[in-house]
């Protein structure tokens, strides 16, 4: 149970930081506003898939 809480906090921090980096990337590369939404959605979905698969792998191999 403690692992679930720890991993959830890690995942939230990781998603926040990735979004922060994505924002700075969009500003630096001057990506248009209409393409930014798709960019953020794609990044968030891929990172969420990565975090879920990592959680499941750790859960079933430990």
BELQUI-V607195 format. One record per residue. N is the residue number from 1. SS is DSSP state (@ for helix, = for strand, . for the rest). PSI is psi in whole degrees, 0 to 359 (none if undefined). OMEGA is omega in whole degrees, -180 to 180 (* if undefined). Layout:
n=N ss=SS psi=PSI omega=OMEGA
n=N ss=SS psi=PSI omega=OMEGA
//
This chain:
n=1 ss=. psi=319 omega=179
n=2 ss=@ psi=324 omega=178
n=3 ss=@ psi=320 omega=179
n=4 ss=@ psi=317 omega=179
n=5 ss=@ psi=314 omega=-180
n=6 ss=@ psi=313 omega=-178
n=7 ss=@ psi=324 omega=178
n=8 ss=@ psi=318 omega=177
n=9 ss=@ psi=318 omega=176
n=10 ss=@ psi=316 omega=-179
n=11 ss=@ psi=318 omega=179
n=12 ss=@ psi=316 omega=177
n=13 ss=@ psi=317 omega=-179
n=14 ss=@ psi=315 omega=177
n=15 ss=@ psi=318 omega=178
n=16 ss=@ psi=313 omega=-177
n=17 ss=@ psi=320 omega=177
n=18 ss=@ psi=319 omega=177
n=19 ss=@ psi=323 omega=177
n=20 ss=@ psi=316 omega=177
n=21 ss=@ psi=323 omega=178
n=22 ss=@ psi=320 omega=178
n=23 ss=@ psi=315 omega=180
n=24 ss=@ psi=326 omega=176
n=25 ss=@ psi=314 omega=179
n=26 ss=@ psi=320 omega=180
n=27 ss=@ psi=319 omega=-178
n=28 ss=@ psi=319 omega=-179
n=29 ss=@ psi=358 omega=178
n=30 ss=. psi=51 omega=177
n=31 ss=. psi=134 omega=-179
n=32 ss=. psi=153 omega=-178
n=33 ss=@ psi=320 omega=-177
n=34 ss=@ psi=336 omega=177
n=35 ss=@ psi=342 omega=-178
n=36 ss=@ psi=321 omega=180
n=37 ss=@ psi=315 omega=179
n=38 ss=@ psi=321 omega=179
n=39 ss=@ psi=311 omega=179
n=40 ss=@ psi=317 omega=-179
n=41 ss=@ psi=315 omega=179
n=42 ss=@ psi=314 omega=179
n=43 ss=@ psi=313 omega=-178
n=44 ss=@ psi=320 omega=178
n=45 ss=@ psi=315 omega=-179
n=46 ss=@ psi=319 omega=179
n=47 ss=@ psi=322 omega=178
n=48 ss=@ psi=318 omega=176
n=49 ss=@ psi=317 omega=178
n=50 ss=@ psi=315 omega=-179
n=51 ss=@ psi=318 omega=179
n=52 ss=@ psi=315 omega=180
n=53 ss=@ psi=325 omega=176
n=54 ss=@ psi=317 omega=178
n=55 ss=@ psi=314 omega=-179
n=56 ss=@ psi=322 omega=178
n=57 ss=@ psi=316 omega=179
n=58 ss=@ psi=320 omega=-178
n=59 ss=@ psi=319 omega=-175
n=60 ss=@ psi=349 omega=177
n=61 ss=@ psi=346 omega=-179
n=62 ss=. psi=none omega=*
//
